[in-house]
Amino acid sequence: MSQAINIFVPRDAAAIAVGADGLAQAIAQEAQHRGLDVHIIRNGSRGLLWLETLVEVETASGRVAYGPVEASDVCGLFDAGWLEGKPHPLSHGLTDEIPYLKNQERLTFARVGITDPLCLSDYQAHEGFQGLKKALAMAPAAIIDTIVDSGLRGRGGAAFPTGIKWKTVLATPADQKYIVCNADEGDSGTFSDRMLMEGDPYVLIEGMAIAGLAVHATYGYIYVRSEYPGAIATLEDAIGRAREAGWLGDNIQGSGRAFDLEVRVGAGAYICGEETSLLESLEGKRGLVRAKPPLPAIKGLFGKPTVINNVISLATVPIILAKGADFYRNYGMGRSKGTLPFQLAGNIKQGGLVEKAFGLSLRELLYDFGGGSASGRPLRAIQVGGPLGAYLPESQWDVPLDYEAYIAISAMVGHGGIVAFDNTVDMAKMAGYAMEFCAVESCGKCTPCRIGAVRGVEVIDKIRHNEKREEQVHLLRDLCDTMLAGSLCALGGMTPYPVLSALDHFPEDFGLPSPATATEQAA
């Protein structure tokens, strides 16, 4: 009897949104109608989102990719012999040879799109739980030293050294400690957390368990935004399976060491992506930002020492433990070690996820991977780092993507979100949107953010309508200074980044002379 042919159809939200569930059903029905034996595996997305639904067929030569596939294409694909990997207008050849994928360095996303997300044996067959096994044989301080030596920094935006945060929690005595995963991915144009939770949930579970062993924490929470129902369901299923297999619980793999966790669902507030507001929400309170100190590492969830890291930070921990600090540190540049999954969105031809070592340029991402604008018009402004990130003009697209290099140009790498705009964008309008976003999402606890954002919307509107424009520009800059220096958290403190970058780099959109025009007038 011949073996069933494996066909991979993503269960990722991006694929489901364009019909992946119906497509999987159509493939199964067509195979049955033809008397062909196929096994459909619902994998995670490979991250080539412009090709979703991207279907892969396992052949003797490797997986062959076809996309974007719709249910109406299925009959023709069978006729063309896709089960043998034969050519078709939708064929992209061997998946691993597609340049978009081949030119990446996939460490954190090594399994995403390759394995069945909920199959424990598949996870272990692809080096899963190797890091946790090593951690179980190590002292807590030795685990932390490995993370410190790797150079891993928080991938949520602040880029604080992960190992230093863990060291603080370990050194703080308490009868209970916690690990909290911030999966409240609310930045515009970001989706790496969701892709990983849906496509490789066990790596996050493993990372949190290692963190627990490192700081003597026995319980953890994954705080997921309510807009991610697929990720929530996948995580809850995976946690149950991991617990049943002894990778979570009171006695992990017979080691005598304990760690367990659960999923908590957020209610849709952007501010709960800020760590202290998230803790308030976890405790059942309104999501208001806490004043610091004390730091969450000393007095966090329920007043106990707490490690708070985001999804990508924790999901990167297993490969560091499995392959060593040197392996991970050898990627990247300067103090920005390792890789970051960049997310290409907006007006971009080939949107998707690109995991690369720090040090490449924005221009490389936009053109070598993104293929330029989707509209075919010239790209003009790129927002890096979410709605609080600066808008970068073309003159800054060759700056290496590195935490310190971006700080030097008053920008931030953040969570790796990249949103592209072509030359039809109105940057004054975008600056107004940044202030409006802050006004809507502010928790209201501090005056610079609560009042400053509302005033910012008004001032930008006056500038756009030429109501005492020069005076209003001075007022806007003063307002931004106040928000930068006086806000309690990064929402108010970083809203000036997109506003000032738009004003500085695209003054003509505000009715102001461009730098070149101003120079000519002075001459």
C-alpha positions as CSV (number, residue, x, y, z in Angstrom):
1,M,0.0,0.0,0.0
2,S,1.4,3.4,-1.0
3,Q,2.1,6.0,1.7
4,A,-0.1,9.0,1.9
5,I,1.3,12.2,0.5
6,N,1.6,15.0,2.9
7,I,0.0,18.3,1.9
8,F,0.6,21.3,4.2
9,V,-2.2,23.9,4.4
10,P,-1.6,26.7,7.0
11,R,-3.9,27.2,10.0
12,D,-2.5,30.7,10.6
13,A,-5.0,33.5,10.9
14,A,-3.7,35.2,7.8
15,A,-4.3,32.1,5.7
16,I,-7.6,31.4,7.2
17,A,-8.7,35.0,6.4
18,V,-8.2,34.3,2.7
19,G,-10.0,30.9,2.7
20,A,-7.5,28.3,4.0
21,D,-10.1,26.2,5.8
22,G,-12.3,25.9,2.7
23,L,-9.2,25.2,0.7
24,A,-8.1,22.3,2.9
25,Q,-11.6,20.8,2.6
26,A,-11.6,21.2,-1.2
27,I,-8.2,19.4,-1.4
28,A,-9.5,16.6,0.7
29,Q,-12.6,16.2,-1.4
30,E,-10.8,16.3,-4.7
31,A,-8.3,13.7,-3.5
32,Q,-11.1,11.4,-2.4
33,H,-12.9,11.9,-5.7
34,R,-9.8,10.8,-7.5
35,G,-9.0,8.0,-5.2
36,L,-5.7,9.5,-4.1
37,D,-4.3,9.1,-0.6
38,V,-3.3,12.4,0.9
39,H,-2.7,13.5,4.5
40,I,-3.5,17.2,5.1
41,I,-1.3,18.8,7.8
42,R,-2.4,22.2,9.1
43,N,0.9,23.9,9.7
44,G,1.9,27.5,10.7
45,S,2.5,30.1,8.0
46,R,5.9,30.4,6.4
47,G,5.4,34.1,6.6
48,L,5.2,34.8,2.8
49,L,1.9,36.5,3.4
50,W,1.4,37.8,-0.2
51,L,1.3,34.1,-1.3
52,E,-1.3,33.0,1.2
53,T,-2.8,30.5,1.1
54,L,0.7,28.9,0.4
55,V,0.2,25.2,0.1
56,E,3.2,22.8,0.2
57,V,3.4,19.3,-1.1
58,E,5.9,16.9,0.3
59,T,7.9,15.2,-2.5
60,A,11.0,13.0,-2.7
61,S,13.0,16.2,-3.5
62,G,11.5,18.2,-0.6
63,R,8.5,20.4,-0.1
64,V,7.2,22.2,-3.2
65,A,5.3,25.4,-2.7
66,Y,2.2,26.6,-4.6
67,G,0.5,29.9,-3.9
68,P,-1.6,31.8,-3.6
69,V,-4.0,28.9,-3.9
70,E,-7.8,29.2,-3.9
71,A,-10.4,26.4,-3.8
72,S,-11.1,27.0,-7.5
73,D,-7.5,26.2,-8.3
74,V,-7.5,22.7,-6.7
75,C,-8.8,20.7,-9.7
76,G,-6.2,22.2,-12.0
77,L,-3.4,21.6,-9.6
78,F,-4.3,17.9,-9.4
79,D,-4.5,17.7,-13.2
80,A,-1.0,19.3,-13.4
81,G,0.5,16.6,-11.1
82,W,1.2,18.7,-8.1
83,L,1.4,15.6,-5.9
84,E,4.7,14.9,-7.7
85,G,5.7,18.5,-7.5
86,K,5.2,19.2,-11.2
87,P,5.1,22.7,-12.7
88,H,2.0,24.9,-12.5
89,P,1.6,28.7,-12.8
90,L,1.2,28.8,-9.0
91,S,4.3,26.8,-8.4
92,H,7.3,28.4,-6.7
93,G,9.5,25.3,-6.7
94,L,11.2,23.9,-3.6
95,T,10.0,26.0,-0.6
96,D,13.5,26.2,1.0
97,E,14.9,27.6,-2.3
98,I,12.4,30.6,-2.4
99,P,14.8,33.6,-2.1
100,Y,12.5,35.3,0.5
101,L,13.0,32.3,2.8
102,K,16.4,31.2,1.8
103,N,18.0,34.5,2.6
104,Q,16.7,34.6,6.2
105,E,18.3,33.5,9.4
106,R,15.5,31.7,11.1
107,L,16.3,30.9,14.7
108,T,13.3,31.8,16.8
109,F,11.1,30.8,13.8
110,A,13.0,27.7,12.9
111,R,10.0,25.4,13.2
112,V,7.2,27.8,12.2
113,G,5.6,26.5,9.0
114,I,7.6,23.3,9.1
115,T,5.9,21.3,12.0
116,D,2.4,20.5,13.0
117,P,2.0,23.1,15.7
118,L,0.2,20.8,18.2
119,C,2.2,17.6,17.6
120,L,4.5,17.1,20.5
121,S,6.5,14.3,18.7
122,D,6.9,16.6,15.7
123,Y,8.2,19.4,18.0
124,Q,10.7,17.0,19.6
125,A,11.8,15.6,16.3
126,H,12.8,19.2,15.3
127,E,15.0,19.8,18.4
128,G,12.1,20.8,20.7
129,F,12.7,20.7,24.5
130,Q,16.4,20.4,24.0
131,G,16.9,23.7,25.8
132,L,14.6,22.7,28.7
133,K,16.4,19.4,29.1
134,K,19.7,21.3,29.5
135,A,18.1,23.8,31.9
136,L,16.8,21.0,34.1
137,A,20.4,19.9,34.7
138,M,21.7,23.5,35.4
139,A,21.6,25.7,38.5
140,P,19.4,28.8,38.2
141,A,22.3,31.2,38.1
142,A,24.0,29.2,35.3
143,I,20.8,29.4,33.2
144,I,20.8,33.2,33.7
145,D,24.5,33.5,32.9
146,T,23.8,31.8,29.6
147,I,21.1,34.3,28.7
148,V,23.3,37.2,29.8
149,D,26.2,35.9,27.7
150,S,24.0,35.5,24.7
151,G,23.3,39.2,24.6
152,L,19.5,38.7,24.3
153,R,17.5,41.9,24.9
154,G,13.8,42.3,25.2
155,R,12.1,42.0,21.9
156,G,9.0,43.9,23.0
157,G,10.4,47.3,22.2
158,A,12.4,48.5,25.3
159,A,15.4,46.2,24.4
160,F,16.4,45.8,28.1
161,P,18.9,42.9,28.6
162,T,16.8,39.8,29.4
163,G,19.3,38.2,31.6
164,I,19.7,41.2,33.9
165,K,15.9,41.3,34.4
166,W,16.0,37.6,35.3
167,K,19.0,38.1,37.7
168,T,17.0,40.7,39.6
169,V,14.1,38.4,40.1
170,L,16.4,35.5,41.2
171,A,18.1,37.7,43.7
172,T,14.8,39.0,45.3
173,P,13.6,36.6,48.1
174,A,9.9,35.7,48.0
175,D,7.6,32.7,48.7
176,Q,6.2,32.9,45.2
177,K,7.5,34.3,41.9
178,Y,5.9,34.5,38.5
179,I,6.7,34.5,34.8
180,V,4.4,36.7,32.7
181,C,4.4,36.6,28.9
182,N,3.3,39.8,27.3
183,A,1.4,38.6,24.2
184,D,-0.7,41.8,23.9
185,E,0.7,42.5,20.5
186,G,-1.1,45.7,19.6
187,D,1.3,47.7,17.4
188,S,0.1,48.4,13.9
189,G,1.8,46.3,11.3
190,T,3.0,43.6,13.7
191,F,2.1,39.9,13.7
192,S,5.2,37.9,14.7
193,D,3.8,37.1,18.2
194,R,0.6,35.8,16.7
195,M,2.4,33.8,14.0
196,L,4.6,32.1,16.6
197,M,1.8,31.3,19.1
198,E,-0.3,29.8,16.3
199,G,2.6,28.1,14.5
200,D,4.9,26.9,17.3
201,P,3.3,27.2,20.7
202,Y,5.6,24.7,22.4
203,V,8.6,26.9,21.9
204,L,6.9,29.6,24.0
205,I,5.9,27.1,26.6
206,E,9.5,25.8,26.7
207,G,10.9,29.3,27.0
208,M,8.6,30.2,29.9
209,A,9.5,26.9,31.7
210,I,13.2,27.7,31.4
211,A,12.6,31.2,32.7
212,G,10.7,29.7,35.7
213,L,13.6,27.3,36.5
214,A,16.0,30.2,36.2
215,V,14.4,32.4,38.9
216,H,12.5,29.8,41.1
217,A,9.1,30.8,39.6
218,T,6.6,28.0,39.6
219,Y,3.7,29.6,37.7
220,G,3.3,31.7,34.6
221,Y,0.6,33.6,32.6
222,I,0.4,34.3,28.9
223,Y,-1.6,37.5,28.5
224,V,-3.0,37.4,25.0
225,R,-5.1,40.1,23.3
226,S,-8.7,39.1,22.7
227,E,-8.3,39.8,19.0
228,Y,-6.2,36.5,18.7
229,P,-8.8,33.7,19.2
230,G,-6.8,31.3,17.1
231,A,-3.7,31.9,19.1
232,I,-5.6,31.5,22.4
233,A,-7.2,28.2,21.3
234,T,-3.8,26.8,20.1
235,L,-2.0,27.8,23.2
236,E,-4.6,26.3,25.5
237,D,-4.5,23.0,23.5
238,A,-0.7,23.0,23.6
239,I,-0.5,23.7,27.3
240,G,-2.9,20.8,28.0
241,R,-0.8,18.4,25.9
242,A,2.5,19.6,27.4
243,R,1.1,19.1,30.9
244,E,-0.1,15.6,30.0
245,A,3.3,14.7,28.6
246,G,5.1,15.9,31.8
247,W,6.7,19.0,30.3
248,L,4.6,21.2,32.7
249,G,3.4,20.5,36.2
250,D,4.8,19.7,39.7
251,N,7.5,17.3,38.5
252,I,8.8,18.3,35.0
253,Q,10.1,15.1,33.4
254,G,10.7,13.5,36.8
255,S,13.2,16.3,37.8
256,G,11.4,17.3,41.0
257,R,11.2,20.8,39.7
258,A,7.8,22.5,39.0
259,F,6.4,25.0,36.6
260,D,2.9,25.4,35.2
261,L,1.1,28.2,33.3
262,E,-2.2,29.4,31.9
263,V,-3.6,31.8,29.3
264,R,-5.3,35.0,30.3
265,V,-7.2,37.0,27.7
266,G,-7.0,40.8,27.5
267,A,-10.0,43.0,26.8
268,G,-8.6,45.1,23.9
269,A,-6.7,48.0,25.6
270,Y,-3.5,49.0,23.8
271,I,-2.1,50.4,27.1
272,C,-2.1,46.8,28.5
273,G,0.9,46.2,26.3
274,E,2.8,48.3,28.9
275,E,4.1,45.9,31.5
276,T,2.7,47.4,34.7
277,S,-0.7,48.1,33.1
278,L,-0.7,44.5,32.0
279,L,-0.1,43.4,35.6
280,E,-3.0,45.5,36.8
281,S,-5.2,43.8,34.3
282,L,-4.0,40.4,35.3
283,E,-4.9,41.2,38.8
284,G,-8.5,42.0,37.7
285,K,-8.1,45.7,37.9
286,R,-8.4,48.5,35.3
287,G,-5.3,48.6,33.1
288,L,-3.6,51.7,34.5
289,V,0.1,52.3,34.4
290,R,2.0,51.9,37.7
291,A,4.6,54.3,38.8
292,K,8.1,52.8,39.0
293,P,9.9,52.0,41.3
294,P,9.3,49.5,42.5
295,L,10.2,47.5,39.4
296,P,8.0,44.5,38.5
297,A,11.1,42.3,38.9
298,I,11.0,43.2,42.6
299,K,7.3,43.8,43.2
300,G,5.2,42.7,40.2
301,L,2.2,40.4,39.9
302,F,0.3,40.2,43.2
303,G,3.2,42.1,44.8
304,K,5.6,39.3,44.0
305,P,8.9,39.3,42.0
306,T,7.9,38.8,38.3
307,V,9.7,38.3,35.0
308,I,7.8,40.0,32.2
309,N,9.0,39.4,28.7
310,N,7.3,39.4,25.4
311,V,6.6,36.4,23.2
312,I,9.7,36.6,21.0
313,S,12.0,37.1,23.9
314,L,10.8,34.0,25.7
315,A,10.5,31.9,22.5
316,T,14.2,32.7,21.7
317,V,15.4,31.3,25.1
318,P,15.2,27.6,24.1
319,I,17.6,27.9,21.2
320,I,20.1,29.8,23.3
321,L,20.0,27.0,26.0
322,A,20.1,24.3,23.4
323,K,22.9,25.7,21.2
324,G,24.8,27.9,23.7
325,A,25.3,31.6,24.2
326,D,28.1,31.8,21.6
327,F,25.9,30.4,18.9
328,Y,23.3,33.1,19.4
329,R,25.7,36.0,20.1
330,N,27.5,35.4,16.8
331,Y,24.5,36.8,14.9
332,G,23.9,40.6,14.9
333,M,26.1,43.6,15.5
334,G,27.3,45.8,18.3
335,R,25.1,45.4,21.4
336,S,22.2,44.1,19.2
337,K,22.8,40.4,19.3
338,G,20.9,37.6,17.5
339,T,18.0,38.0,15.2
340,L,14.7,39.8,15.1
341,P,11.6,38.8,13.1
342,F,10.8,41.9,11.1
343,Q,7.3,42.3,9.9
344,L,6.7,44.0,6.5
345,A,3.3,45.7,6.1
346,G,1.5,48.6,4.6
347,N,2.1,49.6,1.0
348,I,4.5,46.8,0.2
349,K,4.4,44.3,-2.6
350,Q,5.6,41.3,-0.6
351,G,4.4,41.7,2.9
352,G,5.4,39.1,5.5
353,L,7.8,38.0,8.2
354,V,11.5,38.2,7.7
355,E,13.8,36.9,10.5
356,K,17.3,38.4,10.0
357,A,20.3,39.2,12.2
358,F,20.6,42.8,13.3
359,G,22.6,44.9,11.0
360,L,20.9,44.8,7.7
361,S,19.3,48.0,6.4
362,L,15.7,49.1,6.0
363,R,16.4,49.5,2.3
364,E,17.3,45.8,2.0
365,L,14.1,44.8,3.8
366,L,12.0,47.0,1.6
367,Y,13.4,46.0,-1.8
368,D,15.3,42.7,-1.5
369,F,12.5,41.1,0.5
370,G,9.5,43.4,0.2
371,G,9.9,44.1,-3.6
372,G,9.1,47.8,-3.3
373,S,5.6,49.3,-3.0
374,A,2.4,47.4,-3.8
375,S,1.1,50.4,-5.7
376,G,4.2,50.7,-8.0
377,R,4.7,54.2,-6.9
378,P,8.0,55.3,-5.1
379,L,8.1,54.6,-1.4
380,R,8.4,57.8,0.6
381,A,8.1,57.2,4.4
382,I,8.6,54.1,6.5
383,Q,7.3,53.8,10.1
384,V,9.5,51.5,12.1
385,G,8.6,50.2,15.6
386,G,4.8,50.5,15.6
387,P,2.5,53.5,16.1
388,L,5.0,55.2,18.4
389,G,7.9,54.7,16.0
390,A,9.4,57.4,13.9
391,Y,8.7,58.0,10.2
392,L,12.0,57.5,8.3
393,P,12.7,59.3,5.0
394,E,14.8,57.7,2.3
395,S,17.9,59.4,3.5
396,Q,17.8,57.1,6.6
397,W,17.0,53.8,5.0
398,D,20.6,52.7,4.9
399,V,21.1,53.1,8.7
400,P,21.7,49.5,10.0
401,L,18.8,48.1,12.0
402,D,20.5,48.1,15.4
403,Y,19.1,49.4,18.7
404,E,21.8,52.0,19.3
405,A,22.0,53.1,15.6
406,Y,18.3,53.8,15.6
407,I,18.4,55.7,18.9
408,A,21.1,57.9,17.4
409,I,18.6,59.1,14.7
410,S,15.7,59.5,17.2
411,A,14.0,56.3,16.1
412,M,13.5,52.8,17.5
413,V,13.5,49.3,16.2
414,G,10.8,48.3,18.7
415,H,9.0,45.0,18.0
416,G,10.2,45.0,14.4
417,G,7.1,46.3,12.8
418,I,7.7,48.1,9.5
419,V,4.8,49.9,7.7
420,A,5.5,51.4,4.3
421,F,3.9,54.4,2.6
422,D,4.3,55.6,-1.0
423,N,4.5,59.2,-2.2
424,T,0.8,59.8,-2.0
425,V,0.9,59.9,1.9
426,D,0.1,63.1,3.7
427,M,2.6,63.2,6.6
428,A,0.9,66.0,8.4
429,K,-2.2,63.8,8.5
430,M,-0.1,60.9,9.8
431,A,1.3,63.1,12.6
432,G,-2.2,64.0,13.6
433,Y,-3.2,60.4,13.6
434,A,-0.3,59.6,16.0
435,M,-1.6,62.2,18.5
436,E,-5.2,61.0,18.0
437,F,-4.1,57.4,18.6
438,C,-2.5,58.4,21.9
439,A,-5.5,60.3,23.0
440,V,-7.8,57.3,22.4
441,E,-5.5,54.7,24.0
442,S,-4.3,56.7,27.0
443,C,-5.1,55.2,30.3
444,G,-5.6,58.7,31.6
445,K,-3.3,58.5,34.6
446,C,-0.8,61.2,33.7
447,T,-1.5,64.7,32.5
448,P,1.1,64.9,29.7
449,C,-0.3,61.9,27.9
450,R,-4.0,62.5,28.7
451,I,-4.2,66.2,28.0
452,G,-1.1,66.5,25.7
453,A,-2.4,64.2,23.1
454,V,-5.7,66.0,22.8
455,R,-4.0,69.3,22.5
456,G,-1.6,67.8,20.0
457,V,-4.5,66.8,17.7
458,E,-5.8,70.4,17.9
459,V,-2.4,72.0,17.2
460,I,-1.7,69.9,14.2
461,D,-5.1,70.6,12.8
462,K,-4.4,74.3,13.1
463,I,-1.0,73.9,11.4
464,R,-2.6,72.1,8.5
465,H,-5.2,74.9,8.1
466,N,-2.6,77.6,8.4
467,E,-3.9,79.2,11.6
468,K,-0.9,81.1,12.9
469,R,1.2,78.2,11.5
470,E,4.7,79.3,12.8
471,E,3.4,79.9,16.3
472,Q,1.6,76.5,16.3
473,V,4.7,74.7,15.2
474,H,6.6,76.2,18.1
475,L,3.8,75.1,20.4
476,L,3.8,71.6,19.0
477,R,7.5,71.2,19.6
478,D,7.1,72.4,23.2
479,L,4.2,70.1,23.7
480,C,6.3,67.1,22.4
481,D,9.1,68.1,24.8
482,T,6.6,68.0,27.7
483,M,5.2,64.6,26.7
484,L,8.7,63.1,26.2
485,A,9.9,64.2,29.6
486,G,6.8,64.1,31.7
487,S,4.8,61.0,30.6
488,L,4.5,58.1,33.0
489,C,5.0,55.5,30.3
490,A,6.1,55.0,26.7
491,L,2.7,55.7,25.2
492,G,2.8,59.5,26.0
493,G,6.6,59.5,26.1
494,M,7.1,58.2,22.6
495,T,4.1,59.6,20.7
496,P,6.3,62.6,19.8
497,Y,8.6,60.3,17.8
498,P,6.2,59.9,14.8
499,V,5.1,63.5,15.2
500,L,8.5,65.2,15.3
501,S,9.9,62.9,12.6
502,A,7.1,63.8,10.3
503,L,7.6,67.5,11.0
504,D,11.4,67.4,10.6
505,H,11.6,65.2,7.5
506,F,8.5,66.1,5.7
507,P,7.9,69.8,6.5
508,E,6.3,70.6,3.2
509,D,3.3,68.5,4.2
510,F,2.7,70.9,7.0
511,G,2.9,73.9,4.7
512,L,6.5,74.6,5.8
513,P,9.5,75.1,3.5
514,S,11.5,71.9,2.9
515,P,15.1,72.0,4.1
516,A,16.3,72.5,0.5
517,T,13.9,75.4,0.0
518,A,14.9,77.0,3.2
519,T,18.6,76.9,2.3
520,E,17.9,78.4,-1.1
521,Q,15.9,81.3,0.5
522,A,18.7,81.9,3.0
523,A,21.2,82.1,0.1
